[in-house]
Amino acid sequence: MDLFEYQAKELFAKHNVPSTPGRVTDSAEEAKAIAASDARARGATQIELQFADGERVVGLTTRFPPVRRFFYVVPADANSNNLRILVNRSAVQNLGQPAPAMG
């Protein structure tokens, strides 16, 4: 089964499965922002992933670059409905560190 997130949320709603609403940020900087006091960032590297379906995720990983077939990413957005994401390296189209915010 191959679903986009919004399709899965629609399916959950149809079958009364609790789910959190999706959220859109106002800017790329907001999506990539990690508070300096965020304990999740300790010892981790910020990465940006683009999957084959076009979805992008900015998050943290403890091993960069990931050398194994599967690796975990913690979303940069502390309010995300995901605690961590198990990433299959073969589903990733682009992987790198996000460009520093211009300011």
Long-range contacts (C-beta under 8 A, 24 or more apart in sequence): 4-53, 4-55, 5-55, 19-81, 20-81, 23-77, 23-79, 25-77, 29-101, 31-58, 31-76, 31-77, 32-58, 32-76, 32-98, 32-101, 33-76, 33-101, 34-60, 34-76, 35-78, 38-78, 40-74, 40-78, 44-74, 45-97, 46-76, 46-97, 46-98, 47-73, 47-95, 47-96, 47-97, 47-98, 48-94, 48-95, 48-96, 48-97, 48-98, 49-73, 49-87, 49-92, 49-94, 49-95, 50-92, 50-93, 50-94, 50-95, 51-91, 51-92, 51-93, 52-91, 52-92, 52-93, 57-85, 58-98, 59-85, 64-97, 65-95, 66-95
